[in-house]
Amino acid sequence: MIDDLIRSTRSFRRFDQSMTLTRQVLVELIDLARHSASARNLQPLK
C-alpha cells in the first residue's frame, strides 16, 4: 500500500511527528524514496 502510494505521488505536505519508526521501516522508506520522482530528474539518491 505505502509502496504504491510513494511510487504514484510526487510530494507530501504534511507529516505526523508523533509516529515512531523502526530502523527497518526507515530503511525501506529510504529505498522507496530512491524510486520516487526528483527535481529535474536529478536522482541524487543512488
C-alpha positions in Angstrom: 0.0 0.0 0.0 2.6 2.6 1.0 4.9 1.3 -1.8 2.1 2.1 -4.4 1.4 5.5 -2.8 5.0 6.6 -2.8 5.6 5.4 -6.4 2.5 7.2 -7.6 2.7 10.5 -5.6 5.0 13.4 -6.4 5.3 15.0 -2.9 3.9 15.1 0.6 3.0 18.3 2.5 2.0 17.1 6.0 3.9 14.8 8.5 2.8 13.2 11.8 5.6 13.9 14.2 4.1 11.7 16.9 4.7 8.5 14.9 7.8 6.5 15.6 9.5 4.2 13.0 11.7 1.2 13.4 15.1 1.1 11.7 13.8 -1.5 9.2 10.8 0.6 8.2 13.1 3.7 7.8 15.5 1.7 5.6 12.5 0.5 3.5 11.2 4.1 3.1 14.6 5.4 2.1 14.8 2.6 -0.5 11.4 3.6 -1.8 12.4 7.3 -1.9 15.1 6.3 -4.4 12.4 5.3 -6.8 10.3 8.4 -6.5 10.4 11.5 -8.7 13.1 14.1 -8.1 13.5 17.7 -9.2 14.6 17.9 -12.8 15.1 14.1 -12.7 18.5 14.7 -11.0 18.0 11.5 -8.9 20.5 12.4 -6.2 19.9 9.2 -4.1 21.5 6.2 -5.8 
